[in-house]
């Protein structure tokens, strides 16, 4: 196979991957939605090969799962899986932020501050999905210079997995929004003060885990009491 043919195939696979992923995140394809390879291929005007490659890639990210006798479908939402993903992401983001410290530029920090101000501006007229998207951008701004490619990849996979599990955490715990903005400020202050990297790592981890606890408390409050 020529190099041109390989590049063309890779391009089709990437475009197909993005097309499916965007629809999963936007909830056009809801949890449990069956992904029929032939139908998607026809929709995009490609063969089933790039569709199969894209689906396998999304499976690795946890956004798609395979069920016997059914095939590929959008992964079902699992509360414990969401909590586990958030806790793991807290550990990974903390480490990635700490490792990025010596590489972050003034522009990087200023961008994170600007994003946090956008989040603050949303508090009066709250839009959970937009707020969540900005929250991801804030954290990505602080970890994108992580020199460890393995940790950086795991962080990216964590965010991708999270977006498939919940379109917006803040839809469930809106009271966390102003606290999240304040905690972002604290993290930025520590970075500007060149605090101990371990202190910054733990601040990022605690920030994520507080959201987990708020979500867990919310879910417990919704659970009816067990009859005595």
ABEGO torsion letter per residue (X at the ends): XBAAAAAAAAAAAAAAAAAAAAAAAAGABBBGBBBBAAAAAAAAGBBAAAAAAAAAAAAAAGABBBBBGAEBBBBBBBAAAAAAAAAAAAAAAAAAAAAAAAABBAAAAAAAAAAAAAAAAAAABBBAAAAAAAAAAAAAAAAAABABAAAAAAAAAAAAAAAAABABAAAABAAAAAAAAAAAAAAAAAAAAGBBAAAAAAAAAAAAAAAAAAAAAAAAAABBBBBX
